[in-house]
Amino acid sequence: MKSFDVIIVGGGMVGATLACDLARQHRRVALIEARPPQAFKPDDPFDLRVSAISRASQHIFEGLGVWPLIQAKRAQAYDRMTVWENDSQSEIRFDAADIGEPDLGHIIENRVIQTALLEKLETLDEVELLCPERVKDIEYEEDQVQLELESGRQFSARLLVAADGARSWVREQAGIAHSVIRDYDQKAVVCVVQTEQGHEYTAWQRFLSTGPLAFLPLPDRHYSSIVWSADTAVADEIMALDDEAFRAALTQAFQLRLGEVIWTSERAAFPLRGTQAGAYVKPRLALVGDAAHTIHPLAGQGVNLGLLDAATLAEVLKGERDPGRFLALRRYERMRRGDNTAMMYGMEGFKRLFGSRVPWLGQLRGLGLNMVDRIPLLKRQFMIQALGLAGERPLIAQGLRGNRYEN
Ligand SMILES: Cc1cc2nc3c(=O)[nH]c(=O)nc-3n(C[C@H](O)[C@H](O)[C@H](O)COP(=O)(O)OP(=O)(O)OC[C@H]3O[C@@H](n4cnc5c(N)ncnc54)[C@H](O)[C@@H]3O)c2cc1C
């Protein structure tokens, strides 16, 4: 039976990042992914699934030598962010120049990130990618975990990591509870749109009483990726519209900020829930990314938190003779659970405030947005938070020298 230091189940953005990071410590890693991602070609149409990637996540990718591979494919930096409100005259604008940063983040297609990570993994002797492959059976023992795959192959490892997404099979098999902390009763409708006017390298977000609508700039001035979060009944209606009616509804909801919406791609809808696993670790097992937690996409933080999970777990395991040592795993859990939970409740407060139909709350938030817009220090703090540059972070996410991949 072949043995590894760590076996990661799930080669999405978070699992593949962890595999790259553990390889920096010369750990022998197996990465098991069920579905091979479609190869990327430069003239491929834009994907429906994109992520707003923070500076902290950029630092992680830079440290792993993956950032140039992402940039060689497709990524769009945005310099500004404009947020405005449903029925008051309030608006707030953030500008990277105000904090001396080159941009406020990047909008990147999920497939671009995943394929760049897998490309990097192919160059690493420490990592064996098993794809397409699934786990059939897991046996936890005191000093190792044994796995049988659907192909019949058998492996053992000192540590198993579940990076298999929100519906994690590994988490379920381990009997770890998965609580829906908030069922937002909303769905996010996503698609690619072409607008009459260029996007101005700006991330736009309008808060409607039924939920936020975001336009995220893509690497062609007239194309954006939209995330329209709305109460389930409204989202179902949006999904049922024909293309012409959808374009009209979107143009109106976005208040013609970029002129008419002149083309839209196919649409997809995702139910939105805030979830937390009952535990992030148990003996010989750690959960990372969506397998451990999910949040509302309104601040575009889900995968950024997952990447911090991966970087923190790798940092905590550095120098450990046994990468499955439970005390080290507990340290990882302590470092990440508070951060992830705080972000979820922060998003919840935001969503409630902006989703409220109570008139005085509307006035209050209008006042709040306008006030914040006039207080540079507060705006600065907000931007630093959104870039992921505040608070305790693993070294690699701080972009410190000496944390880069050495090759
Ligand atoms: C509409 C929407 C917009 C969002 N926008 C943003 C944003 O702007 N910024 C941001 O930071 N986050 C955003 N998020 C959140 C982000 O998409 C997720 O947090 C992120 O995809 C989680 O990554 P992951 O690797 O943990 O899980 P996943 O992306 O779900 O990857 C899990 C991987 O595991 C594999 N897998 C599953 N089961 C098995 C198995 N049994 N065996 C082997 N492999 C398996 C899957 O094939 C997949 O590749 C958004 C989410 C939504 C719904």
Ligand as a Chemical Component Dictionary entry (heavy atoms), coordinates in Angstrom:
data_LIG
# 
_chem_comp.id                   LIG 
_chem_comp.type                 NON-POLYMER 
_chem_comp.pdbx_formal_charge   0 
_chem_comp.three_letter_code    LIG 
# 
loop_
_chem_comp_atom.comp_id 
_chem_comp_atom.atom_id 
_chem_comp_atom.alt_atom_id 
_chem_comp_atom.type_symbol 
_chem_comp_atom.charge 
_chem_comp_atom.model_Cartn_x 
_chem_comp_atom.model_Cartn_y 
_chem_comp_atom.model_Cartn_z 
_chem_comp_atom.pdbx_ordinal 
LIG C1  C1  C 0 -22.562 32.771 -6.805 1  
LIG C2  C2  C 0 -21.310 32.666 -6.023 2  
LIG C3  C3  C 0 -20.340 33.656 -6.146 3  
LIG C4  C4  C 0 -19.159 33.597 -5.402 4  
LIG N1  N1  N 0 -18.244 34.585 -5.532 5  
LIG C5  C5  C 0 -17.119 34.557 -4.783 6  
LIG C6  C6  C 0 -16.153 35.604 -4.864 7  
LIG O1  O1  O 0 -16.295 36.579 -5.606 8  
LIG N2  N2  N 0 -15.032 35.517 -4.075 9  
LIG C7  C7  C 0 -14.846 34.479 -3.218 10 
LIG O2  O2  O 0 -13.850 34.482 -2.493 11 
LIG N3  N3  N 0 -15.739 33.457 -3.152 12 
LIG C8  C8  C 0 -16.858 33.460 -3.896 13 
LIG N4  N4  N 0 -17.759 32.444 -3.825 14 
LIG C9  C9  C 0 -17.439 31.276 -2.982 15 
LIG C10 C10 C 0 -16.478 30.302 -3.704 16 
LIG O3  O3  O 0 -16.993 29.953 -4.973 17 
LIG C11 C11 C 0 -16.285 29.050 -2.859 18 
LIG O4  O4  O 0 -15.957 29.441 -1.551 19 
LIG C12 C12 C 0 -15.138 28.191 -3.441 20 
LIG O5  O5  O 0 -15.478 27.688 -4.703 21 
LIG C13 C13 C 0 -14.822 27.037 -2.507 22 
LIG O6  O6  O 0 -13.703 26.338 -3.000 23 
LIG P1  P1  P 0 -13.393 24.867 -2.490 24 
LIG O7  O7  O 0 -12.150 24.444 -3.207 25 
LIG O8  O8  O 0 -13.424 24.832 -1.001 26 
LIG O9  O9  O 0 -14.645 23.994 -2.928 27 
LIG P2  P2  P 0 -15.168 23.678 -4.397 28 
LIG O10 O10 O 0 -14.921 24.792 -5.320 29 
LIG O11 O11 O 0 -16.571 23.193 -4.234 30 
LIG O12 O12 O 0 -14.237 22.455 -4.865 31 
LIG C14 C14 C 0 -14.401 21.156 -4.365 32 
LIG C15 C15 C 0 -13.706 20.194 -5.304 33 
LIG O13 O13 O 0 -13.820 18.883 -4.770 34 
LIG C16 C16 C 0 -14.195 17.981 -5.794 35 
LIG N5  N5  N 0 -14.926 16.885 -5.134 36 
LIG C17 C17 C 0 -16.147 16.944 -4.558 37 
LIG N6  N6  N 0 -16.458 15.739 -4.019 38 
LIG C18 C18 C 0 -15.396 14.922 -4.271 39 
LIG C19 C19 C 0 -15.110 13.562 -3.952 40 
LIG N7  N7  N 0 -15.966 12.822 -3.260 41 
LIG N8  N8  N 0 -13.934 13.053 -4.374 42 
LIG C20 C20 C 0 -13.041 13.802 -5.041 43 
LIG N9  N9  N 0 -13.255 15.099 -5.365 44 
LIG C21 C21 C 0 -14.427 15.648 -4.981 45 
LIG C22 C22 C 0 -15.057 18.794 -6.751 46 
LIG O14 O14 O 0 -15.054 18.237 -8.046 47 
LIG C23 C23 C 0 -14.342 20.150 -6.691 48 
LIG O15 O15 O 0 -13.338 20.248 -7.664 49 
LIG C24 C24 C 0 -18.936 32.486 -4.535 50 
LIG C25 C25 C 0 -19.895 31.480 -4.415 51 
LIG C26 C26 C 0 -21.076 31.582 -5.142 52 
LIG C27 C27 C 0 -22.123 30.493 -4.982 53 
# 
loop_
_chem_comp_bond.comp_id 
_chem_comp_bond.atom_id_1 
_chem_comp_bond.atom_id_2 
_chem_comp_bond.value_order 
_chem_comp_bond.pdbx_ordinal 
LIG C1  C2  SING 1  
LIG C2  C3  SING 2  
LIG C2  C26 DOUB 3  
LIG C3  C4  DOUB 4  
LIG C4  N1  SING 5  
LIG C4  C24 SING 6  
LIG N1  C5  DOUB 7  
LIG C5  C6  SING 8  
LIG C5  C8  SING 9  
LIG C6  O1  DOUB 10 
LIG C6  N2  SING 11 
LIG N2  C7  SING 12 
LIG C7  O2  DOUB 13 
LIG C7  N3  SING 14 
LIG N3  C8  DOUB 15 
LIG C8  N4  SING 16 
LIG N4  C9  SING 17 
LIG N4  C24 SING 18 
LIG C9  C10 SING 19 
LIG C10 O3  SING 20 
LIG C10 C11 SING 21 
LIG C11 O4  SING 22 
LIG C11 C12 SING 23 
LIG C12 O5  SING 24 
LIG C12 C13 SING 25 
LIG C13 O6  SING 26 
LIG O6  P1  SING 27 
LIG P1  O7  DOUB 28 
LIG P1  O8  SING 29 
LIG P1  O9  SING 30 
LIG O9  P2  SING 31 
LIG P2  O10 DOUB 32 
LIG P2  O11 SING 33 
LIG P2  O12 SING 34 
LIG O12 C14 SING 35 
LIG C14 C15 SING 36 
LIG C15 O13 SING 37 
LIG C15 C23 SING 38 
LIG O13 C16 SING 39 
LIG C16 N5  SING 40 
LIG C16 C22 SING 41 
LIG N5  C17 SING 42 
LIG N5  C21 SING 43 
LIG C17 N6  DOUB 44 
LIG N6  C18 SING 45 
LIG C18 C19 SING 46 
LIG C18 C21 DOUB 47 
LIG C19 N7  SING 48 
LIG C19 N8  DOUB 49 
LIG N8  C20 SING 50 
LIG C20 N9  DOUB 51 
LIG N9  C21 SING 52 
LIG C22 O14 SING 53 
LIG C22 C23 SING 54 
LIG C23 O15 SING 55 
LIG C24 C25 DOUB 56 
LIG C25 C26 SING 57 
LIG C26 C27 SING 58 
# 
